[in-house]
Amino acid sequence: MGDKANAHPGAAGRATAADHPASVRNVVLVGHSGSGKTTLVEALALTTGAVNRAGRVEDGGTVSDYDEIEHRQQRSVQLSLVPVEWDGYKINLLDTPGYADFVGELRAGLRAADAALFVVSASDGVDGSTRMVWEECAAVGMPRAIVVTHLEAARADFEEMTRICAEAFGGDDPDAVLPLYLPLRGPQAPDGHAPVTGLIGLLSQQLFDYSSGERKESEPGEDQLPLIEEARGRLIEGIISESEDETLMDRYLGGEQVDVKTLIEDLERAVARGVFFPVLAAAPAAEGARHGLGTVELLELITRGFPTPLEREAPRVTTVEGEPRELKLCDPDGPLVAEVVKTASDPYVGRVSLVRVFSGTLRPDATVHVSGHGLTDRGHEDHDVDERIGALSAPFGKQQRALAHCIAGDIACVAKLSRAETGDTLSAKDDPLLMEPWEMPDPLLPLAIQAHSKADEDKLSQGLSRLVAEDPTMRLEQNQNTHQVVLWCLGEAHADVALERLRNRYGVQVDVVPHKVSLRETFATRTAGRGRHVKQSGGHGQYAICEIEVEPLPGGSGIEFVDKVVGGAVPRQFIPSVEKGVKAQAARGVAAGYPLIDFRVTLLDGKAHSVDSSDAAFQTAGALALREAAADAKIHLLEPVALISVLVGDDYVGAVMSDLSGRRGRVLGTEQTSGGRTLIRAEVPEIEIGRYAVDLRSLSHGTARFSRSYARHEPMPPQIAERIREEAGSAT
């Protein structure tokens, strides 16, 4: 690696189907927003000949960030697949959004890929969210490499950035993160900045000059070799320390010269095993140039150092009934097992599913079994259906280029799967199988919406169901207590994209309304009430009188109804009517319009009329009795309290705990975890954490995450309860 100057591009404009898993590389690009992932993808596409000029395909569009929303927001908001060809290999480049709100798209990319390129800006450094993704990849042993971009920035320092990456990603072994090439700068410009014009390979000791827009290889000058001596020695020792040849280090330290071919082979094995993480530099091509700085070197690393799909562990698969099934590693002739990693709606084609095939071969017009389980809490119904797929294609910008097949290890787009949702499994109709869904973050920012007009109301349900089917990080809630439609999102940007897609893709205008929490009311003291419903307006009248006693019960007790009527003062057939009336009034509330809970009603006495008493009359009397009892009693307004767990870096623990205190939270305890993080458990009123997903991200610079669950309802502070009662009164 680094001794090869192959710069033969793939055939521009062609979409070919891979014929063997060994010729496929699936690579996901990871990095914070603005680090240059999309620019790098376009530079690689240009170098391979997939595009005719920087970032452009034959119809003039871009290969990535082609969605209208991405154009308007000037950032990636969805996973994009860009397939390119290089030196006989098919490389599926998966470009992911860097903004935290779209982590679901990132997780989908990680699921589909076999290796990751971490793109780091030389001017911005490594942020906390990128470190967290690195740890996720480390947990599953995914091979990784690091690409430093923005070397043209005034204060860009490749050596310093490499040191920062070793500190951030190296863990206990910083020598596992080392550069393969060092950038060479040209003459100093008038502003004092010297642009990077080439690279020097530390192993091959060859110079790769990009100053002309083409990659030219030459021998370095005598004055340049001493500049790389120290870095080359560290790299060789780092490679040898990971070598499977345990005698190699002793021989090297004993003065033996290790040939470059052996070093490169050991490097490639160490990268593929996920134990060595090379650092490279890259920059986009200049106007009119064919090669961007470092793109050839990066393509060589991908094709020769990154693992094939054959080296990935087979996914866990069961029958739809839950019985385990063993799969061979990435066998094109095995049973069909593929996973929908992303779904999208195209205005011309309809629903398009991005699919990674793990076993078997997918062919156009085949009938497959579509199975989705395990996401019912997100608004996804379990489903098992047979569907005939449409055409197979390779996406390239807005184009879809037809494929003859898609073998195990490859990725393709499938048209016309009307029931398929993100995370679903595709398998043979006569041998239906199910893959375990990947872990997705919980959406914790509520967005309450309502249709803007009657016409929008008719389309809202279908639009929302399509949104949720495409994005498993979004949850749809029809809250029966507050009567609100709530979209739970990952953050404000996630919510903005959802609203824009509803408006532009599905033609639904919605209004955002304040999110309500499920408040309750309860009696704080024992009380009594009398309900009298007596009316005579000619003809059949209404007559019902009942007397009740009310007492509070412990939280979670519900509503109890006790009959202590003696002597038939209330006829037996009307006692259930009184109970029904009491419970109906409790559901409507007695103080601020919220459901009344946790109390006991005892029916003591009443009166009836032989002709005018009825079920309806005693229901009304029961409701009136409860309202009268409430008028003379102290009523507590109850608010839901959430149990939250916050995982935060030690540097931010004080700020997070102070913030929780300001939200009327009670910290229950803290626990030290690995990686310099602390787990904080606290109880916080739900009314105080509506925007906590946004506020916590700001407070911790994007490094903290939290989970929440309902704990109980408890009395609200009097001053807050009074304000809510006043607001409820003014609303009516």
Secondary structure as GFF3:
##gff-version 3
##sequence-region A 1 732
A	DSSP	three_ten_helix	21	23	.	.	.	ID=ss1
A	DSSP	beta_strand	24	30	.	.	.	ID=ss2
A	DSSP	alpha_helix	37	47	.	.	.	ID=ss3
A	DSSP	alpha_helix	68	73	.	.	.	ID=ss4
A	DSSP	beta_strand	80	86	.	.	.	ID=ss5
A	DSSP	beta_strand	89	95	.	.	.	ID=ss6
A	DSSP	three_ten_helix	100	102	.	.	.	ID=ss7
A	DSSP	alpha_helix	103	112	.	.	.	ID=ss8
A	DSSP	beta_strand	115	121	.	.	.	ID=ss9
A	DSSP	alpha_helix	128	139	.	.	.	ID=ss10
A	DSSP	beta_strand	144	149	.	.	.	ID=ss11
A	DSSP	alpha_helix	158	169	.	.	.	ID=ss12
A	DSSP	three_ten_helix	174	176	.	.	.	ID=ss13
A	DSSP	beta_strand	177	179	.	.	.	ID=ss14
A	DSSP	beta_strand	181	185	.	.	.	ID=ss15
A	DSSP	beta_strand	196	201	.	.	.	ID=ss16
A	DSSP	beta_strand	207	209	.	.	.	ID=ss17
A	DSSP	beta_strand	216	218	.	.	.	ID=ss18
A	DSSP	alpha_helix	225	241	.	.	.	ID=ss19
A	DSSP	alpha_helix	248	253	.	.	.	ID=ss20
A	DSSP	alpha_helix	260	272	.	.	.	ID=ss21
A	DSSP	beta_strand	277	281	.	.	.	ID=ss22
A	DSSP	alpha_helix	295	305	.	.	.	ID=ss23
A	DSSP	three_ten_helix	309	311	.	.	.	ID=ss24
A	DSSP	beta_strand	317	319	.	.	.	ID=ss25
A	DSSP	beta_strand	324	325	.	.	.	ID=ss26
A	DSSP	beta_strand	337	346	.	.	.	ID=ss27
A	DSSP	beta_strand	350	359	.	.	.	ID=ss28
A	DSSP	beta_strand	361	362	.	.	.	ID=ss29
A	DSSP	beta_strand	367	372	.	.	.	ID=ss30
A	DSSP	three_ten_helix	376	378	.	.	.	ID=ss31
A	DSSP	beta_strand	383	388	.	.	.	ID=ss32
A	DSSP	beta_strand	392	396	.	.	.	ID=ss33
A	DSSP	beta_strand	399	403	.	.	.	ID=ss34
A	DSSP	beta_strand	406	407	.	.	.	ID=ss35
A	DSSP	beta_strand	411	415	.	.	.	ID=ss36
A	DSSP	beta_strand	425	428	.	.	.	ID=ss37
A	DSSP	beta_strand	433	435	.	.	.	ID=ss38
A	DSSP	beta_strand	445	451	.	.	.	ID=ss39
A	DSSP	alpha_helix	454	470	.	.	.	ID=ss40
A	DSSP	beta_strand	475	479	.	.	.	ID=ss41
A	DSSP	beta_strand	484	489	.	.	.	ID=ss42
A	DSSP	alpha_helix	492	504	.	.	.	ID=ss43
A	DSSP	beta_strand	510	513	.	.	.	ID=ss44
A	DSSP	beta_strand	520	523	.	.	.	ID=ss45
A	DSSP	beta_strand	527	535	.	.	.	ID=ss46
A	DSSP	beta_strand	542	552	.	.	.	ID=ss47
A	DSSP	beta_strand	559	563	.	.	.	ID=ss48
A	DSSP	three_ten_helix	572	574	.	.	.	ID=ss49
A	DSSP	alpha_helix	575	588	.	.	.	ID=ss50
A	DSSP	beta_strand	599	607	.	.	.	ID=ss51
A	DSSP	alpha_helix	615	631	.	.	.	ID=ss52
A	DSSP	beta_strand	635	649	.	.	.	ID=ss53
A	DSSP	three_ten_helix	650	652	.	.	.	ID=ss54
A	DSSP	alpha_helix	653	662	.	.	.	ID=ss55
A	DSSP	beta_strand	666	673	.	.	.	ID=ss56
A	DSSP	beta_strand	677	685	.	.	.	ID=ss57
A	DSSP	three_ten_helix	686	688	.	.	.	ID=ss58
A	DSSP	alpha_helix	692	699	.	.	.	ID=ss59
A	DSSP	beta_strand	705	715	.	.	.	ID=ss60
A	DSSP	alpha_helix	718	731	.	.	.	ID=ss61
###
